[in-house]
Amino acid sequence: MESTARGARSAGSRTRREGGERSAALRPALVAGATLALAIGVLGVGVGVAGGATQQSHSQHAYRFKYKPITNYPAYVGGHGKADPKLSPIYIGAVNQQTSTGAIAPAWTTGVKVAVDYVNQHTDGIDGHPVRAVYCAIPTTVGSAAKCGQEFADNPKITAVIAGAIDVGNTALEAALEPSKKPIFWDVSLSAVDEKEPQGFIWWNTDTYVNAPDATFAKTIMHAKSVSLIYPSNIPAEVTQANVVADGLSYEGLKQVYKVGFTAAVTNLSAPLEAAHVGHTTLVIFVNSGGPDCSNVALTLKSLGLLAKVKLEVDVPCATPTIAKADGGQLPHDWYYLTAQAMPGSKTPSITTVAKKIFAEYGKAPLYANAWSEMGISEILTLAKLDTALLKAHQKITPATLFKAARAFKGPILQGAPHLDCGAYSTPATCNDLDRYFQNTAPTVMTPVSTWIGPPKGFKPPRPR
């Protein structure tokens, strides 16, 4: 455990190690949860640029901006009706951790399958061409990840690869794919390795950047004077993220930041909460990726008589039935949730009128509020948009033309941020550093407290190594 103030240490040396696995207890909640900062929000234009050539948010006050939701998905892709079965298919590689009980989000693959059917039946395919996904599963071994990368690289029909929730074999997967120059697209990246991939695009958020907006939220929206920062110290990604938040809070001038880690073996968190001065600070920030830690924090706060007294901001994977059980069947009242996509319970049109309708059409209605499933849909539809634009411009779809189009793509991304700036950050695959924040104001009701927020203006998270 450690308490840090203004001189927070650099997180650069604490990046996620390749091949590291999250605990078995953590993974199921990631499936039900949403994202590592997953996820959730409507998209539109009109918000200040995040990132930019100077790798800093130009939208410190982005929460003041308005944006228009996108609910017409065929118009977004660029076509209507069914694909022409007589035209040659467009092949897309799709890789996910899938076959092991430890897989983080197998529901992502289901979302991809639903999206392929939707594109072929509702958006004229890709300028008339049917979409075909070539699936490869990683059963949580590095060797299988390398095999998937090699299969995609060797298949001349595949021009691009989309990736789901992968935290094993990232280096092996990308090393096998790189010689082919085929671009690879992630929704949310769970490894700092992905951020450095020169042919990569992370459309939502990254291990390094996903929690950086917490500093802006704490200072600008919550007007915090002091912060308790708690996190699982046995999970490399959470260590990285907690250090980035501490650095950001220090950058914002907060002198009282009490940063305390705890291990997954601890269920009664009284000691770390007390060490972090919880109950005596303006705001508690709980950096996490879901799992039983969410319930443990809530139950410990309840036992200390603090559950209803502290203001607590947490990542969206804690918005799950697991954490709800800790509060008698509902999520803790007035907790604040960080997300980079669309929030179940927020009445977001892209969830209530689009995602729910699409999943119901293909017999998968219960998955409409699963952020990983939603992002599977968004990845396919956004890639279909880029491919459709290429064909309509009378260009061939090749790894090179698609890479160029993706680099130039400024968004919005379906179910994600209204503006992208791929390649403008210190890590080549990073496209976004924006999040949204919601408050749980009643059972199953998430009320927005911001639109899109970036890191503090001028703040630069350390580059992963």
NUMISE-181623 format. One record per residue (C-alpha): residue number from 1; z, x, y. Coordinates in steps of 0.2 Angstrom, whole numbers. Layout:
<rs>
+-----+-------+-------+-------+
:   i :     Z :     X :     Y :
+-----+-------+-------+-------+
: NUM :     Z :     X :     Y :
...
+-----+-------+-------+-------+
</rs>
This chain:
<rs>
+-----+-------+-------+-------+
:   i :     Z :     X :     Y :
+-----+-------+-------+-------+
:   1 :     0 :     0 :     0 :
:   2 :    -3 :     6 :    18 :
:   3 :    -1 :     0 :    35 :
:   4 :   -14 :     5 :    48 :
:   5 :   -16 :     3 :    66 :
:   6 :   -29 :     8 :    79 :
:   7 :   -34 :    24 :    69 :
:   8 :   -41 :    15 :    54 :
:   9 :   -49 :    28 :    42 :
:  10 :   -68 :    28 :    39 :
:  11 :   -74 :    18 :    25 :
:  12 :   -89 :    29 :    22 :
:  13 :   -81 :    38 :     7 :
:  14 :   -75 :    22 :    -1 :
:  15 :   -91 :    14 :    -6 :
:  16 :   -93 :     5 :   -22 :
:  17 :   -96 :    16 :   -37 :
:  18 :  -112 :    13 :   -47 :
:  19 :  -109 :     4 :   -64 :
:  20 :   -92 :    -1 :   -59 :
:  21 :   -87 :   -18 :   -66 :
:  22 :   -76 :   -31 :   -59 :
:  23 :   -61 :   -37 :   -69 :
:  24 :   -65 :   -50 :   -82 :
:  25 :   -53 :   -62 :   -73 :
:  26 :   -63 :   -60 :   -57 :
:  27 :   -81 :   -65 :   -64 :
:  28 :   -78 :   -83 :   -68 :
:  29 :   -73 :   -87 :   -51 :
:  30 :   -87 :   -78 :   -43 :
:  31 :   -98 :   -90 :   -53 :
:  32 :   -89 :  -106 :   -47 :
:  33 :   -86 :   -98 :   -30 :
:  34 :  -101 :   -94 :   -21 :
:  35 :  -104 :   -77 :   -15 :
:  36 :   -97 :   -61 :   -11 :
:  37 :   -97 :   -68 :     5 :
:  38 :  -107 :   -80 :    -1 :
:  39 :  -113 :   -90 :     7 :
:  40 :  -117 :  -105 :    15 :
:  41 :  -125 :  -112 :    31 :
:  42 :  -140 :  -120 :    38 :
:  43 :  -154 :  -110 :    46 :
:  44 :  -164 :  -111 :    61 :
:  45 :  -170 :  -101 :    76 :
:  46 :  -162 :   -97 :    92 :
:  47 :  -148 :   -86 :    88 :
:  48 :  -147 :   -68 :    95 :
:  49 :  -154 :   -54 :    85 :
:  50 :  -142 :   -45 :    73 :
:  51 :  -144 :   -27 :    69 :
:  52 :  -159 :   -21 :    79 :
:  53 :  -165 :    -3 :    81 :
:  54 :  -148 :     2 :    86 :
:  55 :  -139 :    -5 :    71 :
:  56 :  -128 :   -16 :    81 :
:  57 :  -126 :   -34 :    84 :
:  58 :  -134 :   -40 :   100 :
:  59 :  -125 :   -57 :    97 :
:  60 :  -107 :   -54 :   100 :
:  61 :  -106 :   -72 :   106 :
:  62 :  -118 :   -79 :    94 :
:  63 :  -106 :   -93 :    90 :
:  64 :  -111 :  -101 :   107 :
:  65 :  -129 :  -103 :   101 :
:  66 :  -137 :  -118 :    93 :
:  67 :  -150 :  -118 :    79 :
:  68 :  -161 :  -131 :    71 :
:  69 :  -158 :  -135 :    52 :
:  70 :  -173 :  -133 :    40 :
:  71 :  -174 :  -147 :    28 :
:  72 :  -193 :  -148 :    26 :
:  73 :  -195 :  -135 :    12 :
:  74 :  -214 :  -138 :     8 :
:  75 :  -218 :  -136 :    27 :
:  76 :  -207 :  -120 :    26 :
:  77 :  -217 :  -113 :    12 :
:  78 :  -234 :  -119 :    19 :
:  79 :  -241 :  -131 :     7 :
:  80 :  -239 :  -149 :    -1 :
:  81 :  -242 :  -156 :   -18 :
:  82 :  -245 :  -149 :   -35 :
:  83 :  -252 :  -131 :   -38 :
:  84 :  -269 :  -130 :   -46 :
:  85 :  -267 :  -125 :   -64 :
:  86 :  -285 :  -119 :   -64 :
:  87 :  -280 :  -105 :   -52 :
:  88 :  -273 :   -88 :   -57 :
:  89 :  -254 :   -88 :   -57 :
:  90 :  -243 :   -77 :   -46 :
:  91 :  -230 :   -68 :   -56 :
:  92 :  -212 :   -64 :   -50 :
:  93 :  -200 :   -54 :   -59 :
:  94 :  -182 :   -61 :   -60 :
:  95 :  -167 :   -51 :   -65 :
:  96 :  -149 :   -56 :   -67 :
:  97 :  -133 :   -52 :   -77 :
:  98 :  -135 :   -66 :   -89 :
:  99 :  -131 :   -65 :  -107 :
: 100 :  -113 :   -58 :  -107 :
: 101 :   -97 :   -68 :  -105 :
: 102 :   -93 :   -56 :   -90 :
: 103 :  -109 :   -61 :   -81 :
: 104 :  -105 :   -65 :   -63 :
: 105 :  -117 :   -79 :   -59 :
: 106 :  -129 :   -85 :   -73 :
: 107 :  -131 :  -101 :   -63 :
: 108 :  -142 :   -90 :   -51 :
: 109 :  -156 :   -90 :   -65 :
: 110 :  -155 :  -109 :   -66 :
: 111 :  -158 :  -110 :   -48 :
: 112 :  -173 :   -99 :   -50 :
: 113 :  -180 :  -110 :   -64 :
: 114 :  -178 :  -126 :   -53 :
: 115 :  -186 :  -117 :   -39 :
: 116 :  -201 :  -112 :   -49 :
: 117 :  -204 :  -130 :   -54 :
: 118 :  -201 :  -136 :   -37 :
: 119 :  -214 :  -124 :   -29 :
: 120 :  -227 :  -129 :   -42 :
: 121 :  -224 :  -147 :   -40 :
: 122 :  -221 :  -149 :   -21 :
: 123 :  -227 :  -135 :   -11 :
: 124 :  -245 :  -133 :   -18 :
: 125 :  -238 :  -118 :   -27 :
: 126 :  -242 :  -102 :   -18 :
: 127 :  -258 :  -108 :    -8 :
: 128 :  -263 :  -117 :   -23 :
: 129 :  -258 :  -104 :   -36 :
: 130 :  -245 :  -108 :   -49 :
: 131 :  -229 :   -98 :   -49 :
: 132 :  -223 :   -89 :   -65 :
: 133 :  -206 :   -81 :   -66 :
: 134 :  -204 :   -66 :   -79 :
: 135 :  -186 :   -66 :   -83 :
: 136 :  -175 :   -51 :   -89 :
: 137 :  -157 :   -52 :   -92 :
: 138 :  -144 :   -38 :   -90 :
: 139 :  -129 :   -40 :  -103 :
: 140 :  -118 :   -29 :   -92 :
: 141 :  -125 :   -12 :   -98 :
: 142 :  -134 :     1 :   -89 :
: 143 :  -147 :     4 :  -102 :
: 144 :  -152 :   -15 :  -101 :
: 145 :  -154 :   -13 :   -82 :
: 146 :  -165 :     2 :   -84 :
: 147 :  -175 :    -8 :   -97 :
: 148 :  -178 :   -23 :   -85 :
: 149 :  -183 :   -11 :   -71 :
: 150 :  -196 :    -3 :   -83 :
: 151 :  -203 :   -19 :   -89 :
: 152 :  -206 :   -25 :   -72 :
: 153 :  -214 :    -9 :   -66 :
: 154 :  -225 :    -8 :   -81 :
: 155 :  -231 :   -26 :   -79 :
: 156 :  -247 :   -26 :   -68 :
: 157 :  -246 :   -45 :   -65 :
: 158 :  -229 :   -43 :   -56 :
: 159 :  -230 :   -39 :   -38 :
: 160 :  -212 :   -42 :   -33 :
: 161 :  -194 :   -44 :   -41 :
: 162 :  -180 :   -55 :   -36 :
: 163 :  -162 :   -50 :   -41 :
: 164 :  -146 :   -61 :   -44 :
: 165 :  -128 :   -56 :   -45 :
: 166 :  -129 :   -38 :   -52 :
: 167 :  -115 :   -26 :   -51 :
: 168 :  -119 :   -15 :   -67 :
: 169 :  -134 :    -3 :   -69 :
: 170 :  -140 :    -5 :   -51 :
: 171 :  -145 :    13 :   -49 :
: 172 :  -154 :    12 :   -66 :
: 173 :  -163 :    -4 :   -62 :
: 174 :  -170 :     3 :   -46 :
: 175 :  -174 :    20 :   -52 :
: 176 :  -185 :    12 :   -65 :
: 177 :  -194 :     1 :   -53 :
: 178 :  -196 :    13 :   -38 :
: 179 :  -212 :    22 :   -45 :
: 180 :  -221 :     6 :   -45 :
: 181 :  -217 :     3 :   -26 :
: 182 :  -214 :   -15 :   -31 :
: 183 :  -202 :   -23 :   -18 :
: 184 :  -185 :   -30 :   -24 :
: 185 :  -176 :   -44 :   -15 :
: 186 :  -158 :   -49 :   -16 :
: 187 :  -149 :   -63 :    -9 :
: 188 :  -131 :   -55 :    -8 :
: 189 :  -130 :   -38 :   -14 :
: 190 :  -114 :   -33 :   -24 :
: 191 :  -117 :   -14 :   -24 :
: 192 :  -119 :    -2 :   -10 :
: 193 :  -132 :     6 :   -21 :
: 194 :  -144 :    -8 :   -17 :
: 195 :  -142 :    -5 :     2 :
: 196 :  -151 :    12 :     0 :
: 197 :  -166 :     6 :   -10 :
: 198 :  -181 :    10 :     1 :
: 199 :  -191 :    -4 :    -7 :
: 200 :  -177 :   -16 :    -6 :
: 201 :  -173 :   -32 :     5 :
: 202 :  -156 :   -39 :     5 :
: 203 :  -158 :   -56 :    14 :
: 204 :  -141 :   -62 :    15 :
: 205 :  -127 :   -49 :    17 :
: 206 :  -121 :   -33 :     9 :
: 207 :  -106 :   -24 :     2 :
: 208 :  -104 :   -14 :    18 :
: 209 :  -108 :   -27 :    31 :
: 210 :  -102 :   -44 :    24 :
: 211 :   -85 :   -43 :    31 :
: 212 :   -89 :   -34 :    47 :
: 213 :   -90 :   -50 :    57 :
: 214 :   -71 :   -53 :    53 :
: 215 :   -67 :   -42 :    68 :
: 216 :   -77 :   -53 :    80 :
: 217 :   -70 :   -69 :    72 :
: 218 :   -52 :   -62 :    74 :
: 219 :   -54 :   -56 :    92 :
: 220 :   -66 :   -68 :   100 :
: 221 :   -63 :   -85 :    91 :
: 222 :   -45 :   -83 :    85 :
: 223 :   -39 :   -72 :    99 :
: 224 :   -28 :   -63 :    87 :
: 225 :   -16 :   -50 :    94 :
: 226 :   -10 :   -44 :    77 :
: 227 :   -18 :   -45 :    60 :
: 228 :   -11 :   -44 :    42 :
: 229 :   -26 :   -37 :    31 :
: 230 :   -23 :   -39 :    12 :
: 231 :   -36 :   -35 :    -2 :
: 232 :   -37 :   -31 :   -20 :
: 233 :   -36 :   -12 :   -21 :
: 234 :   -42 :   -11 :   -39 :
: 235 :   -60 :   -17 :   -34 :
: 236 :   -71 :    -4 :   -25 :
: 237 :   -81 :   -17 :   -16 :
: 238 :   -65 :   -25 :    -8 :
: 239 :   -58 :    -8 :    -4 :
: 240 :   -75 :    -4 :     6 :
: 241 :   -74 :   -21 :    14 :
: 242 :   -56 :   -20 :    19 :
: 243 :   -59 :    -3 :    27 :
: 244 :   -74 :    -9 :    37 :
: 245 :   -63 :   -24 :    43 :
: 246 :   -49 :   -12 :    48 :
: 247 :   -62 :    -1 :    57 :
: 248 :   -69 :   -16 :    66 :
: 249 :   -52 :   -23 :    72 :
: 250 :   -48 :    -5 :    78 :
: 251 :   -64 :    -5 :    87 :
: 252 :   -60 :   -22 :    95 :
: 253 :   -44 :   -14 :   102 :
: 254 :   -31 :   -22 :    90 :
: 255 :   -17 :   -10 :    89 :
: 256 :    -6 :   -20 :    76 :
: 257 :   -16 :   -21 :    60 :
: 258 :    -6 :   -20 :    44 :
: 259 :   -18 :   -16 :    29 :
: 260 :   -10 :   -18 :    12 :
: 261 :   -19 :   -18 :    -5 :
: 262 :   -12 :   -25 :   -21 :
: 263 :   -18 :   -24 :   -39 :
: 264 :   -25 :   -38 :   -51 :
: 265 :   -10 :   -35 :   -62 :
: 266 :     2 :   -42 :   -49 :
: 267 :     3 :   -61 :   -48 :
: 268 :    18 :   -63 :   -37 :
: 269 :    12 :   -55 :   -21 :
: 270 :    28 :   -57 :   -11 :
: 271 :    30 :   -38 :    -9 :
: 272 :    12 :   -34 :    -2 :
: 273 :    13 :   -50 :     9 :
: 274 :    29 :   -44 :    16 :
: 275 :    23 :   -26 :    19 :
: 276 :     8 :   -33 :    28 :
: 277 :    20 :   -43 :    40 :
: 278 :    12 :   -60 :    34 :
: 279 :    21 :   -73 :    44 :
: 280 :    24 :   -62 :    59 :
: 281 :     6 :   -59 :    64 :
: 282 :    -7 :   -70 :    73 :
: 283 :   -19 :   -70 :    58 :
: 284 :   -20 :   -65 :    40 :
: 285 :   -37 :   -59 :    34 :
: 286 :   -39 :   -59 :    15 :
: 287 :   -54 :   -49 :     9 :
: 288 :   -59 :   -55 :    -9 :
: 289 :   -73 :   -60 :   -20 :
: 290 :   -64 :   -74 :   -29 :
: 291 :   -54 :   -75 :   -45 :
: 292 :   -35 :   -78 :   -48 :
: 293 :   -30 :   -68 :   -33 :
: 294 :   -35 :   -83 :   -22 :
: 295 :   -22 :   -94 :   -31 :
: 296 :    -9 :   -80 :   -32 :
: 297 :   -10 :   -78 :   -13 :
: 298 :    -9 :   -97 :   -10 :
: 299 :     6 :   -99 :   -23 :
: 300 :    15 :   -84 :   -16 :
: 301 :    13 :   -91 :     2 :
: 302 :    20 :  -108 :    -4 :
: 303 :    35 :  -100 :   -12 :
: 304 :    39 :   -91 :     4 :
: 305 :    37 :  -106 :    14 :
: 306 :    22 :   -99 :    24 :
: 307 :     7 :  -109 :    17 :
: 308 :     7 :  -121 :    31 :
: 309 :    12 :  -109 :    44 :
: 310 :     0 :   -95 :    44 :
: 311 :   -18 :   -94 :    49 :
: 312 :   -28 :   -87 :    35 :
: 313 :   -46 :   -82 :    34 :
: 314 :   -54 :   -79 :    17 :
: 315 :   -71 :   -76 :     9 :
: 316 :   -79 :   -91 :     3 :
: 317 :   -77 :   -87 :   -16 :
: 318 :   -59 :   -94 :   -14 :
: 319 :   -66 :  -111 :   -10 :
: 320 :   -66 :  -116 :   -29 :
: 321 :   -56 :  -127 :   -40 :
: 322 :   -46 :  -112 :   -45 :
: 323 :   -38 :  -110 :   -28 :
: 324 :   -37 :  -129 :   -26 :
: 325 :   -25 :  -130 :   -41 :
: 326 :   -13 :  -119 :   -31 :
: 327 :   -12 :  -132 :   -18 :
: 328 :   -10 :  -148 :   -29 :
: 329 :   -28 :  -151 :   -31 :
: 330 :   -35 :  -147 :   -14 :
: 331 :   -39 :  -132 :    -4 :
: 332 :   -26 :  -125 :     7 :
: 333 :   -26 :  -135 :    23 :
: 334 :   -33 :  -126 :    39 :
: 335 :   -39 :  -110 :    30 :
: 336 :   -54 :  -102 :    37 :
: 337 :   -69 :   -97 :    26 :
: 338 :   -82 :   -84 :    29 :
: 339 :   -99 :   -87 :    22 :
: 340 :  -117 :   -81 :    24 :
: 341 :  -125 :   -96 :    17 :
: 342 :  -122 :  -115 :    16 :
: 343 :  -105 :  -123 :    14 :
: 344 :  -101 :  -137 :     2 :
: 345 :   -91 :  -150 :    11 :
: 346 :   -98 :  -145 :    27 :
: 347 :  -111 :  -159 :    28 :
: 348 :  -124 :  -146 :    30 :
: 349 :  -141 :  -155 :    29 :
: 350 :  -149 :  -141 :    18 :
: 351 :  -135 :  -145 :     5 :
: 352 :  -133 :  -164 :     7 :
: 353 :  -151 :  -169 :     9 :
: 354 :  -161 :  -155 :     1 :
: 355 :  -152 :  -144 :   -12 :
: 356 :  -143 :  -159 :   -19 :
: 357 :  -160 :  -169 :   -20 :
: 358 :  -169 :  -154 :   -28 :
: 359 :  -156 :  -151 :   -42 :
: 360 :  -154 :  -169 :   -46 :
: 361 :  -173 :  -171 :   -48 :
: 362 :  -173 :  -157 :   -61 :
: 363 :  -157 :  -164 :   -70 :
: 364 :  -145 :  -150 :   -63 :
: 365 :  -136 :  -161 :   -50 :
: 366 :  -119 :  -152 :   -53 :
: 367 :  -126 :  -136 :   -47 :
: 368 :  -131 :  -141 :   -30 :
: 369 :  -115 :  -135 :   -22 :
: 370 :  -115 :  -118 :   -32 :
: 371 :  -120 :  -105 :   -19 :
: 372 :  -128 :   -93 :   -32 :
: 373 :  -139 :  -107 :   -38 :
: 374 :  -144 :  -112 :   -20 :
: 375 :  -149 :   -94 :   -17 :
: 376 :  -160 :   -93 :   -32 :
: 377 :  -169 :  -108 :   -25 :
: 378 :  -170 :   -99 :    -8 :
: 379 :  -176 :   -83 :   -15 :
: 380 :  -191 :   -91 :   -24 :
: 381 :  -196 :  -102 :    -9 :
: 382 :  -194 :   -88 :     4 :
: 383 :  -205 :   -76 :    -7 :
: 384 :  -217 :   -91 :    -9 :
: 385 :  -218 :   -92 :    10 :
: 386 :  -222 :   -74 :    12 :
: 387 :  -235 :   -74 :    -2 :
: 388 :  -243 :   -90 :     4 :
: 389 :  -245 :   -83 :    22 :
: 390 :  -254 :   -67 :    14 :
: 391 :  -266 :   -78 :     5 :
: 392 :  -270 :   -89 :    20 :
: 393 :  -273 :   -73 :    30 :
: 394 :  -286 :   -69 :    16 :
: 395 :  -276 :   -54 :    10 :
: 396 :  -272 :   -49 :    -8 :
: 397 :  -254 :   -50 :   -14 :
: 398 :  -250 :   -33 :   -19 :
: 399 :  -233 :   -23 :   -18 :
: 400 :  -239 :   -14 :    -2 :
: 401 :  -245 :   -30 :     7 :
: 402 :  -229 :   -39 :     2 :
: 403 :  -218 :   -25 :     7 :
: 404 :  -226 :   -25 :    24 :
: 405 :  -225 :   -44 :    26 :
: 406 :  -207 :   -43 :    21 :
: 407 :  -203 :   -29 :    34 :
: 408 :  -211 :   -40 :    48 :
: 409 :  -202 :   -56 :    42 :
: 410 :  -189 :   -61 :    55 :
: 411 :  -183 :   -77 :    47 :
: 412 :  -176 :   -89 :    46 :
: 413 :  -171 :   -88 :    28 :
: 414 :  -168 :  -104 :    18 :
: 415 :  -149 :  -107 :    16 :
: 416 :  -145 :   -91 :    26 :
: 417 :  -146 :   -83 :    43 :
: 418 :  -158 :   -89 :    57 :
: 419 :  -164 :   -71 :    61 :
: 420 :  -167 :   -56 :    50 :
: 421 :  -171 :   -38 :    55 :
: 422 :  -175 :   -29 :    39 :
: 423 :  -176 :   -10 :    40 :
: 424 :  -167 :    -9 :    57 :
: 425 :  -150 :    -4 :    50 :
: 426 :  -143 :    12 :    44 :
: 427 :  -147 :     7 :    26 :
: 428 :  -165 :     3 :    23 :
: 429 :  -163 :   -13 :    12 :
: 430 :  -151 :   -22 :    24 :
: 431 :  -158 :   -37 :    33 :
: 432 :  -143 :   -46 :    40 :
: 433 :  -125 :   -44 :    47 :
: 434 :  -122 :   -62 :    52 :
: 435 :  -109 :   -74 :    44 :
: 436 :  -103 :   -91 :    48 :
: 437 :   -85 :   -98 :    48 :
: 438 :   -78 :  -115 :    42 :
: 439 :   -61 :  -122 :    43 :
: 440 :   -54 :  -134 :    29 :
: 441 :   -48 :  -148 :    40 :
: 442 :   -46 :  -161 :    26 :
: 443 :   -48 :  -162 :     7 :
: 444 :   -66 :  -157 :     3 :
: 445 :   -70 :  -156 :    21 :
: 446 :   -76 :  -140 :    29 :
: 447 :   -78 :  -140 :    48 :
: 448 :   -88 :  -127 :    57 :
: 449 :   -79 :  -116 :    69 :
: 450 :   -94 :  -105 :    73 :
: 451 :  -112 :  -104 :    71 :
: 452 :  -118 :   -86 :    67 :
: 453 :  -107 :   -71 :    71 :
: 454 :  -111 :   -53 :    70 :
: 455 :  -100 :   -37 :    70 :
: 456 :   -92 :   -32 :    87 :
: 457 :  -106 :   -27 :    99 :
: 458 :  -109 :    -8 :    96 :
: 459 :   -99 :    -7 :    80 :
: 460 :  -107 :     3 :    67 :
: 461 :  -100 :     2 :    49 :
: 462 :  -101 :    18 :    40 :
: 463 :  -117 :    21 :    30 :
: 464 :  -114 :    20 :    11 :
: 465 :  -115 :    36 :     1 :
+-----+-------+-------+-------+
</rs>
